[in-house]
Amino acid sequence: MRFKLKIDAGLAFHSESNLSFPWETSVEISDEEAGELFFRNSGGFFLESLFDKLRQMFDNSLEINLVLTGIFAKLAHYPFPLLYLYLLDKPTHLRPGIRSLWETMKELSDEIRTKIDETPDFKENLTKARYEIQTDSDVTPTAMEMQKHQFFQGVIVLEEFVKELAAILSIWINVNIQLEES
């Protein structure tokens, strides 16, 4: 498979790229070259912005977290193997310093573990937040409780997001097995 790229003034490659293109040119590059460009350039500003927002998941509102995880889920479903690798594979193929979904999820997981140790009634608060989400409760927490409330809502959204990613991985694996068999 070969990718066809149309380069215009809105797309700039880093200076370390070995490819130089005149503006408004179409070129064909191999899978390996496309992957190298994609991973070298860290997936772009859009994905970096999404990772920044995801990293702040416990400070975001429930609505923002649902939209954000929905965007990541749609991107993971998108039939582009390099994007799939970037989002759902361990970051062993990425240059150091380039963020991945794997690393961001690990950071969020570490933050949850820290909060579990610091919060004596963690399970009760998590159960309460889950009930409020399920019943669409109109409970308005005080300003002091709001941050704690958002944290537990973020944990619940993260739990559901991990389940969704597992389902997406299962689909990708089954599709690949079927493709190999045919």
Residue pairs with C-beta under 8 A, 6 or more apart in sequence:
1 31
2 28
2 29
2 30
2 31
3 28
3 29
3 30
3 31
3 34
4 26
4 27
4 28
5 26
5 27
5 28
5 29
5 34
6 24
6 25
6 26
7 21
7 23
7 24
7 25
7 26
7 27
8 23
8 24
9 23
13 19
13 21
13 37
13 41
14 40
14 41
16 40
17 37
17 40
17 41
19 27
19 29
19 33
19 37
21 27
29 37
34 82
35 82
35 85
38 82
38 83
38 86
39 82
39 86
39 93
39 94
39 95
39 98
40 95
42 48
42 94
42 95
42 98
42 99
43 83
43 86
43 98
47 86
48 99
50 68
50 71
50 72
51 99
51 101
51 104
53 60
53 64
53 68
54 68
54 69
54 72
54 101
54 104
54 108
55 104
55 107
55 108
57 65
57 68
57 108
57 154
57 157
57 158
58 108
58 111
58 150
58 151
58 154
58 155
59 147
59 150
59 154
60 68
60 150
60 154
61 150
61 153
62 133
62 150
62 153
62 157
65 153
65 154
65 157
66 157
69 157
69 158
69 160
69 161
69 164
72 87
72 101
72 161
73 161
73 164
73 165
73 168
75 83
75 87
76 83
76 84
76 87
76 88
76 165
76 168
77 168
77 171
78 84
84 172
85 93
86 94
86 100
86 101
87 100
87 101
88 101
88 102
88 165
88 168
88 169
88 172
89 102
90 102
91 98
91 100
91 102
91 103
94 100
105 158
105 162
108 158
112 155
112 158
115 122
115 151
116 122
119 125
125 148
125 152
126 152
126 155
126 156
128 152
129 149
129 152
129 153
129 155
129 156
130 156
131 137
132 139
133 153
133 156
141 148
141 149
